[in-house]
Every structure is written in C-alpha cells, then in structure tokens.
C-alpha cells in the first residue's frame, strides 16, 4: 500500500467495513484461535473502560464506578434493567467527569459488559502474539534484506513520514482517556489528584494494551505481509485482543487538524466519536469544551481576565495581536526610523512586545501596509526588535533596502 494511502488510513473517519472479520484474520495469522466473541464499541475511550473493567480487580471496578464509568446498571425489582441509584449507592447520579459525553459512553460500555457477563473471564491479553511478534519479525526480515542504510531509507520514505503526526494524535487520545478519571490534566483544568488520578492512571495503562488499528499506519506502511493487521488498520480504531474476547473500537466521526497535523478547531471538538468522547484543541493545545464558543465574543477585558497563560495566548492569536494593541490602550515605548516598539504587560505571563513596521514596498493600490512583528520581551528598541526578526544583532542590521 502506498504511503499516501496509509496517510489516509491514519486520519480516516467513519465506520469501517466488517472490522470483526479483519480482527479474526489477525488472530489466525498470529497462529491463535479466533476469539469466541468480538465486542464493537464506538470509541477508544469506551474500549479502555471496558478493558480496565474486565481485567481489573474489585478495587479497579469500584474506582471506575465512583468516576461514573463502566458500572453495570443495577437490576431493578421490576426486571427492566433500570438503575436504582448511583454506583456508589448514595442515591444520587454518578459524577459526570469533564465534557466527554460520559453518560452515553457509560451506557454503551454498560450494555457491552452485560453482553459479556455470562461468559466470564476474557482470558489473558494476546497483544504480543497478535501485534508485537509479527512486527518484530517483519522488521528483522526487512533489516536483514536491506541492511542498516537501506532500512533507514525505507523508514524515512514510509513510517518516518507518518510517525510524528500519528504519535502526537495517539498521545492526545491517551491523555483524553486518562482525563475521564475526573479533573482534566489539560490547560482547561487544575490537574488530577487522589481517586481521580488513580482512575486516570488505570485507564492510561489500559490504552497501553491496545492494538492501535488505524494509528498503527506508520509501521505497517514499512512492511510487506501482515495482511490481517493491515486489514484491521484500514477498518478499525484501537482494539484489545484477549484469548476469548476481542474489544474493537470504531474510528472517529470527526477529525480536524491544522496545517501541521495538530488537533485544531475553532468551534466544536477537534476529534469526536459517536459515543460523545471528544477532544477540544487549539493548534494542538487542549482547551475546554466551551473555549471555541467563547472565542467568537472575545474582548480585551476577557483576555485580561483569563488566568491560564496558555489559553490567553490562544485568545491573543485568535483576537489578533495588532487589534489587541489598538484596543488595550497600549502605548509606544520606543520609536526610530525602523518602526515603533509597543509593550503590554500580561498577568502571570511574559509581556507582549511588538514592533510596528511599515512595508517600504507599496501595495498595488499605492498604499503602504503596516505590520506588527512580535519580538522577545527583552527587546527595548525598535531597531533591536527588527534586527532580531532577521536573526542579526542590532549593530549589524544595516539593510540596503527594507521590504
């Protein structure tokens, strides 16, 4: 399969055709008996919760229940399967962590676990046999045939091109799944602690036992063979292989990236799955779910009030640095023949320092355009700032003609 096609596999959205057949083929090619049952779930978050529930002990299950995740609904006396209270028995609804669509995710996982309940132990994980051993064998064969130089060239042409973006996406999803434990560990929250941190770590460890499906595209693109794993990558999200059970998850329903491959969306989730699990991001930086909507009504006062420095930088970028200077009442601190230096102090962050310069080459209509160039906070003079943008010292900045 061409690298370009594998790039598409890594970012594909929507349900794949017959993912169960692909996973069963991967078992057979690994020399294993096919799983007795395959559970198909909507997201890697649902898969991680189900895997943690099935393989964890009573303490793990209690922790998941207390986080509002993975609990089997109580059997009501009427037999209708409705819940009679929270998982902790307090009579109140279980906590709904974050903005991850947890009620729907919990319902889906609960139904899946009930369907497995009568079968018992899923068996041990066979991830090494299904994925790791075939990968090591294929890599060793390619290395033996091509040698170190040839292997390096092959990797650069295939997986090496895909790896940075896909690895970043995998880490983002792992972080989002861990954040289901409670308080988010992102720019939008205070970090996890106590029981929430424990649940987050349980879920993070569960993700390490997954075959990454479409996100295994980088290394699959480098090898011949491995037809079952490749077929599964074309049709599935992350999946968990056990002896008796395979937990398979679907690909996202939406994925939005910026021009360098980072999760990014101004309004709405940058990555979302059909059970409501979603990640919100601004050029790769995790943000709260309501951040995008707030960006549409930004004011200087709202930006000043934002306590989180990372979020404030994103707001400034969206609002426009030159507009912020104009509307914030900023005053020039220095000017010379190269331009005007502006400075605005920001709470709990480095100052915003910019040089205002005028393009000496007129536009087609005869006007000269003004630009604002952000420079480091240690800059004290306009010429010093302009010189910094060209990578030279102030005393060495002597352009024959400024453009």
C-alpha positions in Angstrom: 0.0 0.0 0.0 1.4 3.4 -1.0 2.4 5.8 1.8 -0.2 8.3 0.7 -2.9 5.7 1.2 -1.5 4.9 4.7 -1.7 8.6 5.5 -5.4 8.5 4.7 -5.8 5.4 6.8 -4.3 7.2 9.8 -6.8 10.0 9.7 -9.8 8.1 8.3 -13.2 8.8 9.9 -16.5 6.9 9.9 -17.2 3.2 10.4 -15.1 0.6 8.6 -16.5 -2.3 6.7 -16.7 -5.6 8.7 -14.0 -4.8 11.4 -14.7 -8.1 13.1 -13.6 -10.2 10.1 -10.3 -8.2 9.9 -9.5 -8.8 13.6 -10.3 -12.5 13.3 -7.9 -12.7 10.4 -5.1 -11.1 12.5 -5.7 -13.7 15.2 -5.4 -16.5 12.6 -2.2 -15.1 11.1 -0.7 -15.0 14.6 -1.4 -18.7 15.0 -4.1 -18.2 17.5 -7.6 -19.5 17.8 -10.2 -16.8 16.8 -11.8 -15.0 19.8 -15.1 -16.5 20.9 -16.7 -13.1 20.9 -16.0 -9.6 19.5 -17.4 -6.5 21.2 -17.5 -3.5 18.9 -17.6 -0.2 20.8 -17.8 3.4 19.5 -14.5 4.8 20.8 -11.1 4.0 22.3 -12.3 5.6 25.5 -15.1 3.0 25.7 -12.6 0.3 24.8 -10.2 1.3 27.5 -13.0 1.5 30.2 -14.3 -2.0 29.1 -10.8 -3.5 29.1 -10.0 -2.0 32.5 -13.3 -3.3 34.0 -12.8 -6.8 32.6 -9.2 -7.2 33.6 -9.1 -5.2 36.8 -10.0 -6.4 40.3 -12.7 -5.2 42.6 -10.8 -2.1 43.6 -10.4 -1.0 40.0 -14.1 -1.6 39.4 -15.1 0.4 42.4 -12.9 3.2 41.3 -14.4 3.2 37.8 -17.9 3.2 39.3 -17.1 6.1 41.5 -15.9 8.0 38.5 -19.2 7.3 36.7 -17.6 4.9 34.3 -18.1 1.3 33.4 -20.6 0.3 36.1 -23.2 -2.4 35.3 -26.6 -0.8 35.9 -28.4 -2.2 38.9 -31.2 -4.8 38.2 -34.4 -3.2 39.4 -37.1 -5.4 41.0 -39.3 -4.9 38.0 -36.6 -6.5 35.9 -36.5 -3.7 33.4 -32.8 -3.2 33.9 -33.1 0.4 35.1 -30.7 1.8 37.6 -31.9 2.3 41.2 -29.3 4.7 42.2 -25.7 5.7 41.7 -22.9 3.2 41.5 -21.7 4.3 44.9 -25.1 3.7 46.4 -25.6 7.3 47.5 -28.9 7.6 45.7 -27.6 10.4 43.5 -26.4 10.3 39.9 -22.9 9.3 39.4 -20.5 12.1 38.7 -20.1 13.0 35.0 -16.4 13.9 34.6 -15.3 16.5 32.1 -17.1 17.3 28.9 -16.6 13.9 27.3 -20.2 12.8 26.7 -19.8 10.4 29.6 -23.5 9.4 30.0 -23.7 7.9 26.5 -20.2 6.3 26.8 -21.2 4.8 30.1 -24.4 3.4 28.7 -22.6 1.8 25.7 -19.9 0.3 27.9 -22.6 -1.0 30.4 -24.5 -2.7 27.6 -21.3 -4.3 26.3 -20.3 -5.6 29.7 -23.7 -7.1 30.3 -23.5 -8.9 27.0 -20.2 -10.4 28.2 -21.3 -11.0 31.8 -22.4 -14.6 31.2 -19.2 -15.6 29.6 -16.8 -14.8 32.4 -13.1 -14.2 32.1 -11.9 -12.8 28.7 -8.6 -14.6 29.1 -5.1 -13.1 29.0 -4.1 -10.4 26.6 -2.6 -11.7 23.4 -1.4 -8.4 22.1 2.2 -9.5 21.9 1.3 -12.5 19.8 -1.0 -10.6 17.5 1.0 -7.4 17.1 4.4 -7.3 18.7 5.9 -10.6 17.5 4.7 -10.1 13.9 6.1 -6.6 13.9 9.5 -7.7 15.2 9.6 -10.5 12.7 8.8 -8.2 9.8 11.3 -5.6 10.9 14.1 -8.1 11.3 13.4 -9.5 7.8 13.5 -6.1 6.3 16.6 -5.1 8.1 18.4 -8.3 7.1 17.5 -7.8 3.5 18.2 -4.0 3.3 21.0 -3.5 5.8 21.2 -0.5 8.2 21.4 2.1 5.4 18.6 0.6 3.3 16.4 0.1 6.3 16.9 3.7 7.4 16.0 4.9 3.9 12.9 2.7 3.8 11.7 4.1 7.1 12.3 7.7 6.0 10.1 7.1 3.0 7.3 5.3 4.8 6.7 5.3 8.6 9.1 8.1 9.4 6.9 10.5 7.5 3.8 9.4 9.3 5.1 8.9 12.8 5.3 12.4 14.2 1.7 13.3 13.4 0.2 9.9 14.3 2.2 9.6 17.5 1.0 13.1 18.6 -2.5 12.1 17.9 -2.1 8.8 19.9 -0.7 10.7 22.9 -3.6 13.2 22.7 -6.2 10.4 22.7 -4.4 8.7 25.7 -4.4 12.0 27.6 -8.1 12.4 26.8 -8.9 8.9 28.0 -6.9 9.4 31.2 -8.8 12.7 31.8 -12.1 10.7 32.0 -10.9 9.8 35.5 -12.0 13.3 36.7 -10.4 16.6 36.8 -8.7 17.3 33.5 -4.9 17.5 33.3 -5.1 20.0 30.4 -4.9 23.7 30.0 -8.5 23.8 30.9 -8.2 22.2 34.4 -6.2 22.0 37.6 -4.8 18.5 37.1 -5.8 15.2 38.6 -5.3 14.1 42.1 -6.4 11.4 44.6 -9.0 9.0 43.4 -9.4 10.8 40.1 -5.7 10.4 39.4 -5.9 6.7 40.2 -8.7 6.2 37.7 -6.8 8.2 35.1 -3.8 6.0 35.5 -5.9 2.8 35.3 -7.3 4.0 32.0 -3.9 5.2 30.7 -2.5 1.7 31.4 -5.4 0.1 29.6 -4.6 2.1 26.5 -1.0 0.6 26.5 -2.5 -2.9 26.0 -4.4 -1.8 22.8 -3.5 -2.6 19.2 -3.8 0.9 17.6 -5.7 -0.1 14.4 -5.5 2.9 12.0 -2.9 4.5 14.2 -0.5 1.6 13.5 -0.3 3.0 10.0 3.3 4.3 10.3 5.0 0.9 10.9 2.5 -1.1 8.8 3.4 1.1 5.9 7.0 -0.1 6.0 6.4 -3.8 5.8 5.2 -6.4 3.4 2.8 -9.1 4.6 0.9 -8.7 7.9 -2.3 -8.7 5.9 -4.6 -9.2 8.9 -3.1 -6.3 10.8 -3.2 -4.1 7.7 -6.8 -5.0 7.0 -7.7 -4.3 10.7 -5.9 -0.9 10.4 -8.0 0.0 7.4 -11.2 -0.8 9.2 -10.8 -0.2 12.9 -9.8 2.2 15.6 -8.0 0.8 18.6 -8.7 -2.8 19.7 -7.8 -5.0 22.6 -7.1 -8.7 21.9 -7.7 -11.3 24.6 -7.8 -15.1 24.3 -11.6 -15.4 24.4 -12.7 -11.8 23.6 -11.6 -9.0 21.3 -12.7 -5.5 22.1 -12.8 -3.5 18.8 -13.5 0.2 18.6 -14.6 2.4 15.7 -12.8 5.2 14.0 -13.8 8.8 14.9 -16.8 10.5 13.3 -14.9 13.8 13.0 -11.2 14.8 12.9 -9.9 18.4 12.4 -6.2 19.2 12.1 -4.3 22.3 11.4 -1.8 22.6 8.5 1.0 20.9 10.5 -1.2 18.0 11.6 -2.2 19.0 15.1 -5.7 18.8 16.5 -7.3 22.1 15.9 -10.8 23.5 15.7 -12.1 27.0 16.5 -15.6 25.9 17.5 -16.5 22.3 18.4 -14.4 19.3 19.1 -11.3 18.7 17.0 -11.8 14.9 17.5 -15.1 13.2 18.3 -16.6 9.7 18.4 -20.2 8.6 18.2 -20.5 7.9 21.9 -19.6 11.5 22.8 -15.9 11.1 23.7 -14.2 14.1 22.2 -11.1 16.2 22.4 -11.1 20.0 22.0 -7.9 21.7 20.9 -6.5 24.8 19.5 -3.4 24.2 17.4 -2.6 21.1 19.4 -3.2 22.6 22.8 -6.0 21.0 24.8 -8.8 23.5 25.7 -12.1 23.4 27.5 -15.2 22.4 25.5 -16.6 25.9 25.6 -13.4 27.6 24.6 -14.3 27.8 20.9 -17.6 29.4 21.5 -16.0 32.0 23.8 -13.5 32.9 21.1 -16.3 34.3 19.0 -17.1 37.0 21.6 -13.6 37.9 22.8 -12.8 41.3 24.2 -9.7 42.8 25.7 -11.2 42.5 29.1 -12.0 38.8 28.7 -8.4 38.2 27.5 -7.0 40.0 30.5 -9.3 38.1 32.9 -8.1 34.7 31.6 -5.8 33.2 34.3 -4.4 30.4 32.3 -1.4 31.7 30.3 -1.7 29.1 27.5 -5.3 29.8 26.9 -4.6 33.6 27.0 -2.0 33.1 24.2 -4.5 31.3 22.1 -7.1 34.0 22.7 -4.5 36.6 21.6 -3.7 34.7 18.5 -7.4 34.5 17.6 -8.2 38.1 18.5 -5.2 39.5 16.7 -2.1 40.9 18.3 -2.4 44.2 16.4 -6.0 44.6 17.3 -5.2 43.8 21.0 -2.6 46.6 21.0 -5.1 49.0 19.5 -7.9 48.2 21.8 -6.0 47.7 25.0 -4.7 51.2 25.3 -1.1 50.1 24.8 1.5 52.9 24.4 4.7 53.0 22.4 7.9 52.7 24.5 10.4 53.5 21.7 10.5 54.6 18.0 13.1 55.2 15.4 13.5 55.1 11.6 12.7 51.3 11.6 9.4 51.4 13.4 7.6 51.7 16.7 8.1 49.4 19.7 5.0 48.6 21.7 4.7 46.8 25.1 1.8 45.4 27.0 2.2 43.7 30.4 0.2 40.5 30.9 -0.5 39.0 34.3 1.3 35.7 35.1 3.0 35.8 31.7 5.7 37.4 29.7 4.9 40.9 28.3 3.5 41.3 24.8 6.2 43.2 22.9 5.8 44.1 19.2 7.4 46.2 16.6 5.2 48.2 14.3 6.8 48.5 10.8 5.6 49.9 7.5 6.3 47.9 4.3 8.5 50.2 2.2 7.3 48.5 -1.0 3.9 49.9 -1.8 0.9 47.7 -2.4 -0.6 47.6 -6.0 -3.0 50.4 -5.0 -0.2 52.6 -3.9 -0.7 52.3 -0.1 1.9 51.0 2.3 0.9 48.2 4.6 1.6 48.2 8.4 2.8 45.0 10.1 3.2 44.1 13.7 6.1 41.7 14.5 6.2 40.0 17.9 9.6 40.1 19.5 11.1 38.8 22.8 10.2 40.7 26.0 13.9 41.7 26.5 13.8 43.9 23.4 14.0 47.6 24.3 14.4 49.4 20.9 12.5 49.2 17.6 15.7 48.6 15.6 16.8 45.9 18.0 13.5 44.2 17.5 13.5 44.3 13.7 17.1 43.1 13.8 16.1 40.1 15.9 13.4 39.1 13.3 16.3 38.8 10.8 18.5 36.9 13.2 21.2 39.5 13.5 22.4 41.8 16.2 21.2 45.4 16.3 24.5 46.9 15.4 24.7 44.6 12.4 21.3 45.4 11.0 22.0 47.8 8.1 19.7 46.8 5.2 20.4 48.4 1.8 16.6 48.4 1.3 13.9 47.5 3.7 11.0 45.4 2.3 
